[in-house]
């Protein structure tokens, strides 16, 4: 089993999702790393279609939850129901009992319900009434939030933002891509005919194999230098945590694997710094008042951080 199958996976998803090669690649980076993705974008750019295409392509199950203010934690994790015939409680699995979970507009529900996903995302399990149940493997969360409608929303707490390996945006297609979308979807939905190119157990094998991609000491130091610089920046109240440095290393391993290498380059780190770290940084109050941007600060940090010159 090699990582060439990931290229087939990428090409298969591209049969449905047009012109978003980089976003698809980042999605696969998160999947191989065993992480999760937060997509912040306007409605109608294909977020749900992307999640469904991924689920079909790996032959996995897919569930979608529309987050609303009245959603309860049990609506996510599942609950026990008393069975009068047997005199026992039966567990009714929640939507987390799936391979690919689309948490749609996750910032529209209350923090208590948002946090019900934490155990599932981190431990790949749920605990209901003191009983712990394992989730299917692989378990992958794609959460979305709409940046243009903030009324009645509950911003994700930092603890949950930190659980997302990557934060990405799909963006609008260009005019040529828009025409191709109209042509491709004119008579039929290509998702309906999409065939799997992998199986869930093979995805798990690739996740294990990703762990053996070599990361040299200079590259590890490069990651550590960038992360530590975020903690010692006067524009930031809080920098990235050790989860951030681990996430950056794992994402770089996956990225290298997708590019056909068995080792990580400093350029892999540079490519992934923004989607892995930017959402983990908290601006100081002064920067917030000035309308500061964590992405811009991160770019400056990367420019100032010496790059290893050899593997």
Order of alpha helices (4+ residues) and beta strands (2+ residues): alpha-alpha-beta-alpha-beta-alpha-beta-beta-beta-alpha-alpha-beta-beta-beta-alpha-beta-alpha-alpha-alpha-beta-alpha-alpha-beta-alpha-alpha
